[in-house]
Amino acid sequence: MTEETPGFGENENAEKPDVPSGATPDDATPKAAEPSTKEGPAAPAGDAAASKTSAQDVSLTAQLDQVRTALDERTGDLQRLQAEYQNYRRRVERDKVTVKEIASANLLSELLPTLDDIGRAREHGELVGGFKSVAESLETVVAKMGLQQFGKEGEPFDPTIHEALMHSYAPDVTETTCVAILQPGYRIGERTIRPARVAVAEPQPGAQTVKGEEPDGSASAEKADEKETGGPDEG
């Protein structure tokens, strides 16, 4: 007697879903609902990108203008500072030279009487021996310090560098002239320490007439007579 396996026949006799003929078993598997891929109308991508790029360009241009303005201001400040520094350096150098000249002038002013004594001793032939060596050494030192002597006979009188102590008239000068140097002048650079003390001579009053012509015209009369008679008598 054959025993039937419980449930075996039942599985075979279970209802199967209806499958259309010619279909595969996958067709019988229920499929999940597919999400809808349809969306509403989208904004044009090109216009949005162009608008965004334009806004960025405007922002960058504004920032660039600000940077340029700041750079121009800083450049102007730097140029002004450099100009002020150059002016300061020139002023300091000029002040240093001026202070040096003033200090040298004050020192050399005290030595001028000694230099005058040396000059007078040289004129009288008394500058000899050891005194001559000392005098020449002193003159060399003051020359190295920039002391310059000026004032010569025959040069035109200049009230800015000459001091007239004596005055006279001379027929052989055409302008006020230094005819004698009583004391030489001294300067350092363009700074005059002491003007030259001189004796001056001015042209003789009425000496501007032509040479050989008398004020009363007698010379002209004599020349006219010589012209009429053919010259002075010979022999």
Buried (B, 14 or more C-beta within 10 A) or exposed (E): EEEEEEEEEEEEEEEEEEEEEEEEEEEEEEEEEEEEEEEEEEEEEEEEEEEEEEEEEEEEEEEEEEEEEEEEEEEEEEEEEEEEEEEEEEEEEEEEEEEBBEEBBEEBEEBBEEBBEBBEBBEEEEBEEEEBEEBEEBBEEBEEBBBEBBBEEEBEBEEEBBBBEEEEEBEEBEEBBBBEBBBBBBBBEEEBBBBBBBBBBBBEEEBEEEEEEEEEEEBEEEEEEEEEEEEEEEE
